[in-house]
């Protein structure tokens, strides 16, 4: 079962003002990773099976989804943790904000405050 986790990180604006924030992420066990990989493999192969009945397009779609299934499953299996958000008081504007992150984003990285649009650096 995926485990929600968090850690403290530094949020710096204009390389002088710093605040501490909480970085939320999810860790996946090996069984979760296998399940997620098999799920994406099944979805790709199901789509490949459905696209058999589409005239002309099936010459491209069926082999494409059949090959994409294992490729995407391997990529999904390699993901052992996924970023969610950072909760922090913006060092520039002072507002409490939640910075939404993509699953593959991991500190150190640059992003923007959603309130004042100031560039901030996230570091562990």
C-alpha positions in Angstrom: 0.0 0.0 0.0 1.4 3.5 -0.8 2.7 5.4 2.2 2.2 9.1 2.5 5.4 10.8 3.8 6.7 14.3 4.3 10.0 16.1 5.1 11.1 19.6 5.8 12.7 21.6 3.0 14.0 25.2 2.5 12.1 27.6 0.2 14.3 30.5 -0.9 13.1 33.6 -2.8 15.6 36.0 -4.5 18.4 34.0 -2.9 18.1 35.9 0.4 14.7 35.3 2.0 14.3 31.7 3.3 11.4 29.9 4.9 10.9 26.2 5.9 8.2 24.3 4.2 6.8 20.8 4.3 7.3 18.6 1.2 4.6 15.9 0.8 5.2 12.8 -1.3 4.2 9.2 -1.6 6.4 6.1 -1.3 5.5 2.9 -3.2 6.5 -0.6 -2.0 7.7 -3.2 -4.5 4.2 -4.9 -4.6 2.6 -1.5 -5.3 5.1 -0.9 -8.1 4.4 -4.3 -9.7 0.6 -3.7 -9.4 0.9 -0.2 -11.0 3.1 -1.6 -13.8 0.7 -4.5 -14.5 -2.3 -2.1 -14.6 -0.7 0.1 -17.2 0.3 -2.9 -19.2 -3.2 -4.3 -19.1 -4.7 -0.9 -20.2 -2.3 -0.6 -23.2 -3.0 -4.1 -24.3 -6.7 -3.7 -23.9 -6.6 -0.6 -26.1 -4.5 -2.5 -28.6 -7.3 -5.2 -28.6 -10.0 -2.7 -29.1 -8.2 -0.9 -31.9 -8.1 -4.1 -34.0 -11.5 -3.2 -35.3 -10.6 0.3 -36.6 -10.0 0.0 -40.3 -6.6 1.3 -41.6 -5.7 2.8 -38.2 -5.2 -0.6 -36.7 -2.0 -1.0 -38.8 -0.4 1.6 -36.6 -2.4 1.6 -33.3 -2.3 -2.1 -32.5 1.5 -2.5 -32.8 2.0 0.9 -31.1 -0.1 0.1 -28.0 1.3 -3.5 -28.0 4.9 -2.1 -27.8 4.0 0.9 -25.6 2.6 -1.5 -22.9 5.8 -3.0 -21.7 7.7 0.3 -22.2 5.2 2.2 -20.0 5.1 -0.7 -17.5 8.9 -0.6 -17.0 8.8 3.2 -16.6 6.0 2.9 -14.1 7.8 0.2 -12.2 10.9 2.3 -11.8 8.9 5.0 -9.9 9.4 4.4 -6.2 8.2 7.8 -4.9 6.0 10.5 -6.3 5.9 14.2 -5.3 2.6 15.8 -4.4 2.9 19.3 -3.0 4.9 21.8 -0.8 3.1 23.7 2.0 5.0 26.9 2.9 4.6 30.5 3.8 6.0 32.4 0.8 9.3 34.1 1.7 8.4 37.1 -0.5 4.6 37.8 0.0 4.1 36.0 3.3 1.0 34.1 2.2 0.5 30.5 3.2 0.5 28.6 -0.1 0.5 25.1 -1.4 2.8 24.6 -4.4 1.4 21.6 -6.5 4.2 19.5 -8.0 4.4 16.9 -10.8 5.0 13.3 -9.7 8.6 13.3 -11.1 9.6 16.7 -9.6 12.1 16.4 -6.8 14.1 19.0 -4.9 16.3 20.9 -5.7 14.2 22.7 -8.3 12.9 26.2 -9.2 9.2 27.0 -9.3 6.9 29.9 -8.7 4.7 31.1 -5.8 1.1 30.7 -6.9 0.1 33.9 -5.1 2.8 36.5 -6.1 4.4 34.6 -9.0 7.9 35.1 -7.5 10.5 32.6 -8.4 11.4 30.3 -5.5 14.0 27.6 -5.1 13.1 24.4 -3.2 16.1 22.6 -1.6 16.3 19.8 1.0 
